């Protein structure tokens, strides 16, 4: 690949709309991360997000279970424990897409800086 082809490819990649990327990661996390990994030919964010999602699922189950047990032991209802577990799961669910988006964002901004300095 010549330097001109690489420069043109980087210019195309630097033109990614970060707002659209963020919205797609919010609603379609796995598919957005996979799509941008293919488009930008940059797999680190996808792999980090996948690993983070696995860890988040385990952590959410542990934290949700502990909180549910504490609520149950304190005399709370099963509905309250279930709601707390749901909230914990949703919050932990946003960690992986956020990690993916932020790593992609850093890459795109670096490409924009490199294109702008040439």
Secondary structure, 3 states (H helix, E strand, C coil): CCHHHHHHHHHHHHCCCHHHHHHHHHHCHHHHHHHHHHHHCCCHHHHHHHHHHHHHHHHHHHHHHHHHHHHHHCCCCHHHHHHHHHHHHHHHHHHHHHHHHHHHHHHHHHHHHHHHHC
